[in-house]
Amino acid sequence: MLKKEANETEYWLELLFHLEYLEATQYNSIISDIQELNKILASIIITSKERK
């Protein structure tokens, strides 16, 4: 569920940036955090599936 929400957040940030509600510096700062979070969540999901 968290992974889905992180992906949705990334989608909305991209949309806001392309509609010029976010400046490039704001977008780049936030999107890099979201992408890192997505990587962490993916790793957690893979690890938890392997342990079952």
C-alpha positions as CSV (number, residue, x, y, z in Angstrom):
1,M,0.0,0.0,0.0
2,L,2.8,2.5,0.8
3,K,4.5,1.8,-2.5
4,K,1.3,2.6,-4.4
5,E,1.0,5.9,-2.5
6,A,4.6,6.8,-3.1
7,N,4.1,6.2,-6.8
8,E,0.9,8.3,-6.8
9,T,2.8,11.1,-5.0
10,E,5.5,11.0,-7.7
11,Y,2.8,11.1,-10.4
12,W,1.2,14.2,-8.8
13,L,4.5,16.0,-8.3
14,E,5.3,15.4,-12.0
15,L,1.9,16.8,-13.0
16,L,2.3,19.9,-10.8
17,F,5.8,20.5,-12.3
18,H,4.6,20.2,-15.8
19,L,1.6,22.5,-15.1
20,E,4.2,25.0,-13.6
21,Y,2.8,24.9,-10.1
22,L,6.3,23.9,-8.9
23,E,9.6,25.5,-9.9
24,A,12.4,23.2,-11.1
25,T,14.4,23.6,-7.9
26,Q,11.4,22.6,-5.8
27,Y,10.5,19.7,-8.1
28,N,14.0,18.3,-8.2
29,S,14.4,18.4,-4.5
30,I,11.1,16.7,-3.8
31,I,11.2,14.2,-6.6
32,S,14.6,12.9,-5.6
33,D,13.3,12.2,-2.1
34,I,10.2,10.4,-3.5
35,Q,12.4,8.3,-5.9
36,E,14.6,7.3,-3.0
37,L,11.6,6.4,-0.9
38,N,10.3,4.2,-3.8
39,K,13.6,2.4,-4.0
40,I,13.6,1.7,-0.2
41,L,10.0,0.5,-0.3
42,A,10.7,-1.8,-3.2
43,S,13.6,-3.3,-1.4
44,I,11.5,-3.8,1.8
45,I,8.8,-5.5,-0.3
46,I,11.3,-7.8,-2.0
47,T,13.0,-8.7,1.2
48,S,9.7,-9.4,3.1
49,K,8.5,-11.7,0.2
50,E,11.8,-13.6,0.3
51,R,11.5,-14.3,4.0
52,K,8.0,-15.8,3.7
